Amino acid sequence: MAGGTKRLPRAIREQQMLDAAVEVFSRRGFHDTSMDAIAAEAKISKPMLYLYYGSKDELFRACVQRERTRFIESVTPAGNPLLTPHEQLRTALEAFLGFVDRNRRSWQVLYRQAMSQQGFASEIENARERVIELTAKLLESNAKHAEPGTNFDVIAAAVIGAGEAIADRLAGGRIEVSQAVDLLDDLAWRGLAGRKKTE
């Protein structure tokens, strides 16, 4: 065990373990990650890691829950009722893509690995459905020229799917945050919100 970790408060030590786990899971994937590798990354003994998290599944779940909470906290300002629906959407896009840009390892664990792991995918999918529902409401609330019967749930699902694909490119360093926000904003608001082509 590295010097200086023995007397750390439990909460700080837990966060260090989760930081190390996110790092290793994002590099190696769930199946190829071992508790030995995570313990080594965290500079602690494997027995101590098991003392805090009894299994790899339990540790991965803790990572997913922490990163999901951080993500939700980052987009909370978009719910400000003083903002117009378009401002709320724009704020949500900036928060979402900004989070991905600052936490690229988290994105890999949250949306790529967790979605492919049985037992974890449902948690992420439930959160995803809530985001789609919110997006649909934002689009519908300001789509004054939408065609009758426009299915905003489907439109929102398309926007979120595009957002995830763009977030992957952002996490890979292939697009800047500002470009990504503008692209999704244009797609959601001008292209998919049911507005007339002449506007």
Contact map, one row per residue, 1 for C-alpha under 8 A:
1110110000000000000000000000000000000000001110000000000000000000000000000000000000000000000000000000000000000000000000000000000000000000000000000000000000000000000000000000000000000000000000000000000
1111100000000000000000000000000000000000001100000000000000000000000000000000000000000000000000000000000000000000000000000000000000000000000000000000000000000000000000000000000000000000000000000000000
1111110000000000000000000000000000000000000000000000000000000000000000000000000000000000000000000000000000000000000000000000000000000000000000000000000000000000000000000000000000000000000000000000000
0111111100000000000000000000000000000000000000000000000000000000000000000000000000000000000000000000000000000000000000000000000000000000000000000000000000000000000000000000000000000000000000000000000
1111111100001000000000000000000000000000000100000000000000000000000000000000000000000000000000000000000000000000000000000000000000000000000000000000000000000000000000000000000000000000000000000000000
1011111100000000000000000000000000000000000000000000000000000000000000000000000000000000000000000000000000000000000000000000000000000000000000000000000000000000000000000000000000000000000000000000000
0001111110000000000000000000000000000000000000000000000000000000000000000000000000000000000000000000000000000000000000000000000000000000000000000000000000000000000000000000000000000000000000000000000
0001111111011000000000000000000000000000000000000000000000000000000000000000000000000000000000000000000000000000000000000000000000000000000000000000000000000000000000000000000000000000000000000000000
0000001111111000000000000000000000000000000000000000000000000000000000000000000000000000000000000000000000000000000000000000000000000000000000000000000000000000000000000000000000000000000000000000000
0000000111111100000000000000000000000000000000000000000000000000000000000000000000000000000000000000000000000000000000000000000000000000000000000000000000000000000000000000000000000000000000000000000
0000000011111110000000000000000000000000000000000000000000000000000000000000000000000000000000000000000000000000000000000000000000000000000000000000000000000000000000000000000000000000000000000000000
0000000111111111000000000000000000000000000000000000000000000000000000000000000000000000000000000000000000000000000000000000000000000000000000000000000000000000000000000000000000000000000000000000000
0000100111111111100000000000000000000000000000000000000000000000000000000000000000000000000000000000000000000000000000000000000000000000000000000000000000000000000000000000000000000000000000000000000
0000000001111111110000000000000000000000000000000001000000000000000000000000000000000000000000000000000000000000000000000000000000000000000000000000000000000000000000000000000000000000000000000000000
0000000000111111111000000000000000000000000000000000000000000000000000000000000000000000000000000000000000000000000000000000000000000000000000000000000000000000000000000000000000000000000000000000000
0000000000011111111100000000000000000000010000000000000000000000000000000000000000000000000000000000000000000000000000000000000000000000000000000000000000000000000000000000000000000000000000000000000
0000000000001111111110000000000000000110010000001000000000000000000000000000000000000000000000000000000000000000000000000000000000000000000000000000000000000000000000000000000000000000000000000000000
0000000000000111111111000000000000000000000000000000000000100110000000000000000000000000000000000000000000000000000000000000000000000000000000000000000000000000000000000000000000000000000000000000000
0000000000000011111111100000000000000000010000000000000000000000000000000000000000000000000000000000000000000000000000000000000000000000000000000000000000000000000000000000000000000000000000000000000
0000000000000001111111110000000000000110110000000000000000000000000000000000000000000000000000000000000000000000000000000000000000000000000000000000000000000000000000000000000000000000000000000000000
0000000000000000111111111000000000000100110000000000000000110010000000000000000000000000000000000000000000000000000000000000000000000000000000000000000000000000000000000000000000000000000000000000000
0000000000000000011111111100000000000000000000000000000000000010000000000000000000000000000000000000000011001000000000000000000000000000000000000000000000000000000000000000000000000000000000000000000
0000000000000000001111111110000000000000000000000000000000000000000000000000000000000000000000000000000010000000000000000000000000000000000000000000000000000000000000000000000000000000000000000000000
0000000000000000000111111111100010001100100000000000000000000000000000000000000000000000000000000000000000000000000000000000000000000000000000000000000000000000000000000000000000000000000000000000000
0000000000000000000011111111110010000000000000000000000000000000000000000000000000000000000000000000000000001000000000000000000000000000000000000000000000000000000000000000000000000000000000000000000
0000000000000000000001111111100000000000000000000000000000000000000000000000000000000000000000000000000011011000100000000000000000000000000000000000000000000000000000000000000000000000000000000000000
0000000000000000000000111111100000000000000000000000000000000000000000000000000000000000000000000000000000000000000000000000000000000000000000000000000000000000000000000000000000000000000000000000000
0000000000000000000000011111111110000000000000000000000000000000000000000000000000000000000000000000000000000000000000000000000000000000000000000000000000000000000000000000000000000000000000000000000
0000000000000000000000011111111110000000000000000000000000000000000000000000000000000000000000000000000000000000100000000000000000000000000000000000000000000000000000000000000000000000000000000000000
0000000000000000000000001001111110000000000000000000000000010000000000000000000000000000000000000000000000000000100000000000000000000000000000000000000000000000000000000000000000000000000000000000000
0000000000000000000000000001111111000000000000000000000000000000000000000000000000000000000000000000000000000000000000000000000000000000000000000000000000000000000000000000000000000000000000000000000
0000000000000000000000000001111111000000000000000000000000000000000000000000000000000000000000000000000000000000000000000000000000000000000000000000000000000000000000000000000000000000000000000000000
0000000000000000000000011001111111101100000000000000000000000000000000000000000000000000000000000000000000000000000000000000000000000000000000000000000000000000000000000000000000000000000000000000000
0000000000000000000000000000001111111100000000000000000100000000000000000000000000000000000000000000000000000000000000000000000000000000000000000000000000000000000000000000000000000000000000000000000
0000000000000000000000000000000011111110000001001000000100000000000000000000000000000000000000000000000000000000000000000000000000000000000000000000000000000000000000000000000000000000000000000000000
0000000000000000000000000000000001111111000001000000000000000000000000000000000000000000000000000000000000000000000000000000000000000000000000000000000000000000000000000000000000000000000000000000000
0000000000000000000000010000000011111111100000000000000000000000000000000000000000000000000000000000000000000000000000000000000000000000000000000000000000000000000000000000000000000000000000000000000
0000000000000000100110010000000011111111110000000000000000000000000000000000000000000000000000000000000000000000000000000000000000000000000000000000000000000000000000000000000000000000000000000000000
0000000000000000100100000000000000111111111111001000000000000000000000000000000000000000000000000000000000000000000000000000000000000000000000000000000000000000000000000000000000000000000000000000000
0000000000000000000000000000000000011111111111000000000000000000000000000000000000000000000000000000000000000000000000000000000000000000000000000000000000000000000000000000000000000000000000000000000
0000000000000000000110010000000000001111111100000000000000000000000000000000000000000000000000000000000000000000000000000000000000000000000000000000000000000000000000000000000000000000000000000000000
0000000000000001101110000000000000000111111100000000000000000000000000000000000000000000000000000000000000000000000000000000000000000000000000000000000000000000000000000000000000000000000000000000000
1100000000000000000000000000000000000011111110000000000000000000000000000000000000000000000000000000000000000000000000000000000000000000000000000000000000000000000000000000000000000000000000000000000
1100100000000000000000000000000000000011111111011000000000000000000000000000000000000000000000000000000000000000000000000000000000000000000000000000000000000000000000000000000000000000000000000000000
1000000000000000000000000000000000000011001111111000000000000000000000000000000000000000000000000000000000000000000000000000000000000000000000000000000000000000000000000000000000000000000000000000000
0000000000000000000000000000000000110011000111111100000000000000000000000000000000000000000000000000000000000000000000000000000000000000000000000000000000000000000000000000000000000000000000000000000
0000000000000000000000000000000000000000000011111110000000000000000000000000000000000000000000000000000000000000000000000000000000000000000000000000000000000000000000000000000000000000000000000000000
0000000000000000000000000000000000000000000111111111000000000000000000000000000000000000000000000000000000000000000000000000000000000000000000000000000000000000000000000000000000000000000000000000000
0000000000000000100000000000000000100010000111111111110000000000000000000000000000000000000000000000000000000000000000000000000000000000000000000000000000000000000000000000000000000000000000000000000
0000000000000000000000000000000000000000000001111111111000000000000000000000000000000000000000000000000000000000000000000000000000000000000000000000000000000000000000000000000000000000000000000000000
0000000000000000000000000000000000000000000000111111110000000000000000000000000000000000000000000000000000000000000000000000000000000000000000000000000000000000000000000000000000000000000000000000000
0000000000000100000000000000000000000000000000011111110000000000000000000000000000000000000000000000000000000000000000000000000000000000000000000000000000000000000000000000000000000000000000000000000
0000000000000000000000000000000000000000000000001111111101100000000000000000000000000000000000000000000000000000000000000000000000000000000000000000000000000000000000000000000000000000000000000000000
0000000000000000000000000000000000000000000000001111111101100000000000000000000000000000000000000000000000000000000000000000000000000000000000000000000000000000000000000000000000000000000000000000000
0000000000000000000000000000000000000000000000000100111111100000000000000000000000000000000000000000000000000000000000000000000000000000000000000000000000000000000000000000000000000000000000000000000
0000000000000000000000000000000001100000000000000000111111110000000000000000000000000000000000000000000000000000000000000000000000000000000000000000000000000000000000000000000000000000000000000000000
0000000000000000000000000000000000000000000000000000001111111000000000000000000000000000000000000000000000000000000000000000000000000000000000000000000000000000000000000000000000000000000000000000000
0000000000000000000000000000000000000000000000000000111111111100000000000000000000000000000000000000000000000000000000000000000000000000000000000000000000000000000000000000000000000000000000000000000
0000000000000000010010000000000000000000000000000000111111111110000000000000000000000000000000000000000000000000000000000000000000000000000000000000000000000000000000000000000000000000000000000000000
0000000000000000000010000000010000000000000000000000000111111111000000000000000000000000000000000000000000000000000000000000000000000000000000000000000000000000000000000000000000000000000000000000000
0000000000000000000000000000000000000000000000000000000011111111100000000000000000000000000000000000000000000000000000010000000000000000000000000000000000000000000000000000000000000000000000000000000
0000000000000000010000000000000000000000000000000000000001111111110000000000000000000000000000000000000000000000000000000000000000000000000000000000000000000000000000000000000000000000000000000000000
0000000000000000010011000000000000000000000000000000000000111111111000000000000000000000000000000000000000001000000000000000000000000000000000000000000000000000000000000000000000000000000000000000000
0000000000000000000000000000000000000000000000000000000000011111111100000000000000000000000000000000000000001100010000000000000000000000000000000000000000000000000000000000000000000000000000000000000
0000000000000000000000000000000000000000000000000000000000001111111110000000000000000000000000000000000000000000000000000000000000000000000000000000000000000000000000000000000000000000000000000000000
0000000000000000000000000000000000000000000000000000000000000111111111000000000000000000000000000000000000000000000000000000000000000000000000000000000000000000000000000000000000000000000000000000000
0000000000000000000000000000000000000000000000000000000000000011111111100000000000000000000000000000000001000100000000000000000000000000000000000000000000000000000000000000000000000000000000000000000
0000000000000000000000000000000000000000000000000000000000000001111111110000000000000000000000000000000000000100000000000000000000000000000000000000000000000000000000000000000000000000000000000000000
0000000000000000000000000000000000000000000000000000000000000000111111111000000000000000000000000000000000000000000000000000000000000000000000000000000000000000000000000000000000000000000000000000000
0000000000000000000000000000000000000000000000000000000000000000011111111100000000000000000000000000000000000000000000000000000000000000000000000000000000000000000000000000000000000000000000000000000
0000000000000000000000000000000000000000000000000000000000000000001111111110000000000000000000010010000000000000000000000000000000000000000000000000000000000000000000000000000000000000000000000000000
0000000000000000000000000000000000000000000000000000000000000000000111111111000000000000000000000000000000000000000000000000000000000000000000000000000000000000000000000000000000000000000000000000000
0000000000000000000000000000000000000000000000000000000000000000000011111111000000000000000000000000000000000000000000000000000000000000000000000000000000000000000000000000000000000000000000000000000
0000000000000000000000000000000000000000000000000000000000000000000001111111100000000000000000110010000000000000000000000000000000000000000000000000000000000000000000000000000000000000000000000000000
0000000000000000000000000000000000000000000000000000000000000000000000111111111000000000001100110000000000000000000000000000000000000000000000000000000000000000000000000000000000000000000000000000000
0000000000000000000000000000000000000000000000000000000000000000000000011111111100000000000100000000000000000000000000000000000000000000000000000000000000000000000000000000000000000000000000000000000
0000000000000000000000000000000000000000000000000000000000000000000000000111111100000000001100000000000000000000000000000000000000000000000000000000000000000000000000000000000000000000000000000000000
0000000000000000000000000000000000000000000000000000000000000000000000000011111100000011111100100000000000000000000000000000000000000000000000000000000000000000000000000000000000000000000000000000000
0000000000000000000000000000000000000000000000000000000000000000000000000011111110000001000000000000000000000000000000000000000000000000000000000000000000000000000000000000000000000000000000000000000
0000000000000000000000000000000000000000000000000000000000000000000000000001111111100001000000000000000000000000000000000000000000000000000000000000000000000000000000000000000000000000000000000000000
0000000000000000000000000000000000000000000000000000000000000000000000000000001111110000000000000000000000000000000000000000000000000000000000000000000000000000000000000000000000000000000000000000000
0000000000000000000000000000000000000000000000000000000000000000000000000000000111110000000000000000000000000000000000000000000000000000000000000000000000000000000000000000000000000000000000000000000
0000000000000000000000000000000000000000000000000000000000000000000000000000000111111111000000000000000000000000000000000000000000000000000000000000000000000000000000000000000000000000000000000000000
0000000000000000000000000000000000000000000000000000000000000000000000000000000011111111000000000000000000000000000000000000000000000000000000000000000000000000000000000000000000000000000000000000000
0000000000000000000000000000000000000000000000000000000000000000000000000000000000111111100000000000000000000000000000000000000000000000011011000000000000000000000000000000000000000000000000000000000
0000000000000000000000000000000000000000000000000000000000000000000000000000000000111111110000000000000000000000000000000000000000000000011001000000000000000000000000000000000000000000000010000000000
0000000000000000000000000000000000000000000000000000000000000000000000000000010000111111111000000000000000000000000000000000000000000000000000000000000000000000000000000000000000000000000000000000000
0000000000000000000000000000000000000000000000000000000000000000000000000000011100111111111100000000000000000000000000000000000000000000010000000000000000000000000000000000000000000000000000000000000
0000000000000000000000000000000000000000000000000000000000000000000000000000010000001111111110000000000000000000000000000000000000000010010000000000000000000000000000000000000000000000100000000000000
0000000000000000000000000000000000000000000000000000000000000000000000000000010000000111111111000000000000000000000000000000000000000000000000000000000000000000000000000000000000001000100000000000000
0000000000000000000000000000000000000000000000000000000000000000000000000010110000000011111111100000000000000000000000000000000000000000000000000000000000000000000000000000000000000000000000000000000
0000000000000000000000000000000000000000000000000000000000000000000000000011110000000001111111110000000000000000000000000000000000000000000000000000000000000000000000000000000000000000000000000000000
0000000000000000000000000000000000000000000000000000000000000000000000000000000000000000111111111000000000000000000000000000000000000000000000000000000000000000000000000000000000001001100000000000000
0000000000000000000000000000000000000000000000000000000000000000000000000000000000000000011111111100000000000000000000000000000000000000000000000000000000000000000000000000000011001000000000000000000
0000000000000000000000000000000000000000000000000000000000000000000000000110010000000000001111111110000000000000000000000000000000000000000000000000000000000000000000000000000000000000000000000000000
0000000000000000000000000000000000000000000000000000000000000000000000100110000000000000000111111111000000000000000000000000000000000000000000000000000000000000000000000000000000000000000000000000000
0000000000000000000000000000000000000000000000000000000000000000000000000000000000000000000011111111100000000000000000000000000000000000000000000000000000000000000000100100000010011000000000000000000
0000000000000000000000000000000000000000000000000000000000000000000000000000000000000000000001111111110000000000000000000000000000000000000000000000000000000000000000000000000010000000000000000000000
0000000000000000000000000000000000000000000000000000000000000000000000100100000000000000000000111111111000000000000000000000000000000000000000000000000000000000000000000000000000000000000000000000000
0000000000000000000000000000000000000000000000000000000000000000000000000000000000000000000000011111111101100000000000000000000000000000000000000000000000000000000000100110000000000000000000000000000
0000000000000000000000000000000000000000000000000000000000000000000000000000000000000000000000001111111100000000000000000000000000000000000000000000000000000000000000000110000010000000000000000000000
0000000000000000000000000000000000000000000000000000000000000000000000000000000000000000000000000111111100000000000000000000000000000000000000000000000000000000000000000000000000000000000000000000000
0000000000000000000000000000000000000000000000000000000000000000000000000000000000000000000000000011111111100000000000000000000000000000000000000000000000000000000000000000000000000000000000000000000
0000000000000000000000000000000000000000000000000000000000000000000000000000000000000000000000000001111111110000000000000000000000000000000000000000000000000000000000000010000000000000000000000000000
0000000000000000000001100100000000000000000000000000000000000000000000000000000000000000000000000000001111111000000000000000000000000000000000000000000000000000000000000000000000000000000000000000000
0000000000000000000001000100000000000000000000000000000000000000001000000000000000000000000000000001001111111100000000000000000000000000000000000000000000000000000000000000000000000000000000000000000
0000000000000000000000000000000000000000000000000000000000000000000000000000000000000000000000000001001111111111000000000000000000000000000000000000000000000000000000000010000000000000000000000000000
0000000000000000000000000100000000000000000000000000000000000000000000000000000000000000000000000000000111111111100000000000000000000000000000000000000000000000000000000000000000000000000000000000000
0000000000000000000001001100000000000000000000000000000000000011000000000000000000000000000000000000000011111111110000000000000000000000000000000000000000000000000000000000000000000000000000000000000
0000000000000000000000000000000000000000000000000000000000000001001100000000000000000000000000000000000001111111111000000001000000000000000000000000000000000000000000000000000000000000000000000000000
0000000000000000000000000000000000000000000000000000000000000000000000000000000000000000000000000000000000111111111000000001000000000000000000000000000000000000000000000000000000000000000000000000000
0000000000000000000000000000000000000000000000000000000000000000000000000000000000000000000000000000000000111111111100000000000000000000000000000000000000000000000000000000000000000000000000000000000
0000000000000000000000000100110000000000000000000000000000000000000000000000000000000000000000000000000000011111111110000000000000000000000000000000000000000000000000000000000000000000000000000000000
0000000000000000000000000000000000000000000000000000000000000001000000000000000000000000000000000000000000001111111110011001000000000000000000000000000000000000000000000000000000000000000000000000000
0000000000000000000000000000000000000000000000000000000000000000000000000000000000000000000000000000000000000111111111011101100000000000000000000000000000000000000000000000000000000000000000000000000
0000000000000000000000000000000000000000000000000000000000000000000000000000000000000000000000000000000000000001111111011000000000000000000000000000000000000000000000000000000000000000000000000000000
0000000000000000000000000000000000000000000000000000000000000000000000000000000000000000000000000000000000000000111111111000000000000000000000000000000000000000000000000000000000000000000000000000000
0000000000000000000000000000000000000000000000000000000000000000000000000000000000000000000000000000000000000000001111111100000000000000000000000000000000000000000000000000000000000000000000000000000
0000000000000000000000000000000000000000000000000000000000000000000000000000000000000000000000000000000000000000000011111110000000000000000000000000000000000000000000000000000000000000000000000000000
0000000000000000000000000000000000000000000000000000000000001000000000000000000000000000000000000000000000000000011111111111000000000000000000000000000000000000000000000000000000000000000000000000000
0000000000000000000000000000000000000000000000000000000000000000000000000000000000000000000000000000000000000000011111111111100000000000000000000000000000000000000000000000000000000000000000000000000
0000000000000000000000000000000000000000000000000000000000000000000000000000000000000000000000000000000000000000001001111111110000000000000000000000000000000000000000000000000000000000000000000000000
0000000000000000000000000000000000000000000000000000000000000000000000000000000000000000000000000000000000000000000000111111111000000000000000000000000000000000000000000000000000000000000000000000000
0000000000000000000000000000000000000000000000000000000000000000000000000000000000000000000000000000000000000110011000011111111100000000000000000000000000000000000000000000000000000000000000000000000
0000000000000000000000000000000000000000000000000000000000000000000000000000000000000000000000000000000000000000001000001111111110000000000000000000000000000000000000000000000000000000000000000000000
0000000000000000000000000000000000000000000000000000000000000000000000000000000000000000000000000000000000000000000000000111111111000000000000000000000000000000000000000000000000000000000000000000000
0000000000000000000000000000000000000000000000000000000000000000000000000000000000000000000000000000000000000000000000000011111111100000000000000000000000000000000000000000000000000000000000000000000
0000000000000000000000000000000000000000000000000000000000000000000000000000000000000000000000000000000000000000000000000001111111110000000000000000000000000000000000000000000000000000000000000000000
0000000000000000000000000000000000000000000000000000000000000000000000000000000000000000000000000000000000000000000000000000111111111000000000000000000000000000000000000000000000000000000000000000000
0000000000000000000000000000000000000000000000000000000000000000000000000000000000000000000000000000000000000000000000000000011111111100000000000000000000000000000000000000000000000000000000000000000
0000000000000000000000000000000000000000000000000000000000000000000000000000000000000000000000000000000000000000000000000000001111111110000000000000000000000001000000000000000000000000000000000000000
0000000000000000000000000000000000000000000000000000000000000000000000000000000000000000000000000000000000000000000000000000000111111111000000000000000010011001000000000000000000000000000000000000000
0000000000000000000000000000000000000000000000000000000000000000000000000000000000000000000000000000000000000000000000000000000011111111100000000000000010010000000000000000000000000000000000000000000
0000000000000000000000000000000000000000000000000000000000000000000000000000000000000000000000000000000000000000000000000000000001111111110000000000000000000000000000000000000000000000000000000000000
0000000000000000000000000000000000000000000000000000000000000000000000000000000000000000100000000000000000000000000000000000000000111111111000000000000000010000000000000000000000000000000000000000000
0000000000000000000000000000000000000000000000000000000000000000000000000000000000000000000000000000000000000000000000000000000000011111111100000000000110110000000000000000000000000000000000000000000
0000000000000000000000000000000000000000000000000000000000000000000000000000000000000000000000000000000000000000000000000000000000001111111110000000000100000000000000000000000000000000000000000000000
0000000000000000000000000000000000000000000000000000000000000000000000000000000000001101100000000000000000000000000000000000000000000111111111000000000000000000000000000000000000000000000000000000000
0000000000000000000000000000000000000000000000000000000000000000000000000000000000001100000000000000000000000000000000000000000000000011111111100000000100010000000000000000000000000000000110001000000
0000000000000000000000000000000000000000000000000000000000000000000000000000000000000000000000000000000000000000000000000000000000000001111111100000000100000000000000000000000000000000000000001000000
0000000000000000000000000000000000000000000000000000000000000000000000000000000000001000000000000000000000000000000000000000000000000000111111110000000000000000000000000000000000000000000000000000000
0000000000000000000000000000000000000000000000000000000000000000000000000000000000001100000000000000000000000000000000000000000000000000011111110000000000000000000000000000000000000000000000000000000
0000000000000000000000000000000000000000000000000000000000000000000000000000000000000000000000000000000000000000000000000000000000000000001111111100000000000000000000000000000000000000000000001110000
0000000000000000000000000000000000000000000000000000000000000000000000000000000000000000000000000000000000000000000000000000000000000000000011111100000000000000000000000000000000000000000000000010000
0000000000000000000000000000000000000000000000000000000000000000000000000000000000000000000000000000000000000000000000000000000000000000000000111110000000000000000000000000000000000000000000000111000
0000000000000000000000000000000000000000000000000000000000000000000000000000000000000000000000000000000000000000000000000000000000000000000000111111010000000000000000000000000000000000000000001111000
0000000000000000000000000000000000000000000000000000000000000000000000000000000000000000000000000000000000000000000000000000000000000000000000001111110000000000000000000000000000000000000000000100000
0000000000000000000000000000000000000000000000000000000000000000000000000000000000000000000000000000000000000000000000000000000000000000000000000111110000000000000000000000000000000000000000000000000
0000000000000000000000000000000000000000000000000000000000000000000000000000000000000000000000000000000000000000000000000000000000000000000000000011111000000000000000000000000000000000000000000000000
0000000000000000000000000000000000000000000000000000000000000000000000000000000000000000000000000000000000000000000000000000000000000000000000000111111100000000000000000000000000000000000000000100000
0000000000000000000000000000000000000000000000000000000000000000000000000000000000000000000000000000000000000000000000000000000000000000000000000000111111100000000000000000000000000000000000000000000
0000000000000000000000000000000000000000000000000000000000000000000000000000000000000000000000000000000000000000000000000000000000000001101100000000011111110000000000000000000000000000000000001000000
0000000000000000000000000000000000000000000000000000000000000000000000000000000000000000000000000000000000000000000000000000000000011001000000000000001111111000000000000000000000000000000000000000000
0000000000000000000000000000000000000000000000000000000000000000000000000000000000000000000000000000000000000000000000000000000000000000000000000000001111111100000000000000000000000000000000000000000
0000000000000000000000000000000000000000000000000000000000000000000000000000000000000000000000000000000000000000000000000000000000000001000000000000001111111110000000000000000000000000000000011000000
0000000000000000000000000000000000000000000000000000000000000000000000000000000000000000000000000000000000000000000000000000000000011011001000000000000111111111000000000000000000000000000100000000000
0000000000000000000000000000000000000000000000000000000000000000000000000000000000000000000000000000000000000000000000000000000000010000000000000000000011111111100000000000000000000000000000000000000
0000000000000000000000000000000000000000000000000000000000000000000000000000000000000000000000000000000000000000000000000000000000000000000000000000000001111111110000000000000000000000000000000000000
0000000000000000000000000000000000000000000000000000000000000000000000000000000000000000000000000000000000000000000000000000000000000000000000000000000000111111111000000000000000000001001100000000000
0000000000000000000000000000000000000000000000000000000000000000000000000000000000000000000000000000000000000000000000000000000000110000000000000000000000011111111100000000000000000000000000000000000
0000000000000000000000000000000000000000000000000000000000000000000000000000000000000000000000000000000000000000000000000000000000000000000000000000000000001111111110000000000000000000000000000000000
0000000000000000000000000000000000000000000000000000000000000000000000000000000000000000000000000000000000000000000000000000000000000000000000000000000000000111111111000000000000000001000000000000000
0000000000000000000000000000000000000000000000000000000000000000000000000000000000000000000000000000000000000000000000000000000000000000000000000000000000000011111111100000000000000001000000000000000
0000000000000000000000000000000000000000000000000000000000000000000000000000000000000000000000000000000000000000000000000000000000000000000000000000000000000001111111110000000000000000000000000000000
0000000000000000000000000000000000000000000000000000000000000000000000000000000000000000000000000000000000000000000000000000000000000000000000000000000000000000111111111000000000000000000000000000000
0000000000000000000000000000000000000000000000000000000000000000000000000000000000000000000000000000000000000000000000000000000000000000000000000000000000000000011111111100000000010000000000000000000
0000000000000000000000000000000000000000000000000000000000000000000000000000000000000000000000001001000000000000000000000000000000000000000000000000000000000000001111111110000000010000000000000000000
0000000000000000000000000000000000000000000000000000000000000000000000000000000000000000000000000000000000000000000000000000000000000000000000000000000000000000000111111111000000000000000000000000000
0000000000000000000000000000000000000000000000000000000000000000000000000000000000000000000000000000000000000000000000000000000000000000000000000000000000000000000011111111111000000000000000000000000
0000000000000000000000000000000000000000000000000000000000000000000000000000000000000000000000001001100000000000000000000000000000000000000000000000000000000000000001111111111110010000000000000000000
0000000000000000000000000000000000000000000000000000000000000000000000000000000000000000000000000001100100100000000000000000000000000000000000000000000000000000000000111111110000000000000000000000000
0000000000000000000000000000000000000000000000000000000000000000000000000000000000000000000000000000000000000000000000000000000000000000000000000000000000000000000000011111110000000000000000000000000
0000000000000000000000000000000000000000000000000000000000000000000000000000000000000000000000000000000000000000000000000000000000000000000000000000000000000000000000001111111100000000000000000000000
0000000000000000000000000000000000000000000000000000000000000000000000000000000000000000000000000000000000000000000000000000000000000000000000000000000000000000000000001111111100000000000000000000000
0000000000000000000000000000000000000000000000000000000000000000000000000000000000000000000000000000000000000000000000000000000000000000000000000000000000000000000000001100111110110000000000000000000
0000000000000000000000000000000000000000000000000000000000000000000000000000000000000000000000000000000000000000000000000000000000000000000000000000000000000000000000000100111111110000000000000000000
0000000000000000000000000000000000000000000000000000000000000000000000000000000000000000000001001100100000000000000000000000000000000000000000000000000000000000000000000100001111111000000000000000000
0000000000000000000000000000000000000000000000000000000000000000000000000000000000000000000001000000000000000000000000000000000000000000000000000000000000000000000000000000000111111100000000000000000
0000000000000000000000000000000000000000000000000000000000000000000000000000000000000000000000000000000000000000000000000000000000000000000000000000000000000000000000000000001111111110000000000000000
0000000000000000000000000000000000000000000000000000000000000000000000000000000000000000000000001000000000000000000000000000000000000000000000000000000000000000000001100100001111111111000000000000000
0000000000000000000000000000000000000000000000000000000000000000000000000000000000000000010011001000000000000000000000000000000000000000000000000000000000000000000000000000000011111111100000000000000
0000000000000000000000000000000000000000000000000000000000000000000000000000000000000000000000000000000000000000000000000000000000000000000000000000000000000000000000000000000001111111110000000000000
0000000000000000000000000000000000000000000000000000000000000000000000000000000000000000000000000000000000000000000000000000000000000000000000000000000000000000000000000000000000111111111000000000000
0000000000000000000000000000000000000000000000000000000000000000000000000000000000000000000010000000000000000000000000000000000000000000000000000000000000000010011000000000000000011111111100000000000
0000000000000000000000000000000000000000000000000000000000000000000000000000000000000000110010000000000000000000000000000000000000000000000000000000000000000000000000000000000000001111111111000000000
0000000000000000000000000000000000000000000000000000000000000000000000000000000000000000000000000000000000000000000000000000000000000000000000000000000000000000000000000000000000000111111111100000000
0000000000000000000000000000000000000000000000000000000000000000000000000000000000000000000000000000000000000000000000000000000000000000000000000000000000000010000000000000000000000011111111110000000
0000000000000000000000000000000000000000000000000000000000000000000000000000000000000000000000000000000000000000000000000000000000000000001000000000000000010010000000000000000000000001111111111000000
0000000000000000000000000000000000000000000000000000000000000000000000000000000000000100000000000000000000000000000000000000000000000000001000000000000000000000000000000000000000000000111111111000000
0000000000000000000000000000000000000000000000000000000000000000000000000000000000000000000000000000000000000000000000000000000000000000000000000000000000000000000000000000000000000000111111111110000
0000000000000000000000000000000000000000000000000000000000000000000000000000000000000000000000000000000000000000000000000000000000000000000000000000000000000000000000000000000000000000011111111110000
0000000000000000000000000000000000000000000000000000000000000000000000000000000000000000000000000000000000000000000000000000000000000000000000000000000000100000000000000000000000000000001111111110000
0000000000000000000000000000000000000000000000000000000000000000000000000000000000000000000000000000000000000000000000000000000000000000001100100100000100100000000000000000000000000000000111111110000
0000000000000000000000000000000000000000000000000000000000000000000000000000000000000000000000000000000000000000000000000000000000000000000000101110010000000000000000000000000000000000000001111111000
0000000000000000000000000000000000000000000000000000000000000000000000000000000000000000000000000000000000000000000000000000000000000000000000111100000000000000000000000000000000000000000001111111101
0000000000000000000000000000000000000000000000000000000000000000000000000000000000000000000000000000000000000000000000000000000000000000000000001100000000000000000000000000000000000000000000000111111
0000000000000000000000000000000000000000000000000000000000000000000000000000000000000000000000000000000000000000000000000000000000000000000000000000000000000000000000000000000000000000000000000011111
0000000000000000000000000000000000000000000000000000000000000000000000000000000000000000000000000000000000000000000000000000000000000000000000000000000000000000000000000000000000000000000000000001111
0000000000000000000000000000000000000000000000000000000000000000000000000000000000000000000000000000000000000000000000000000000000000000000000000000000000000000000000000000000000000000000000000011111
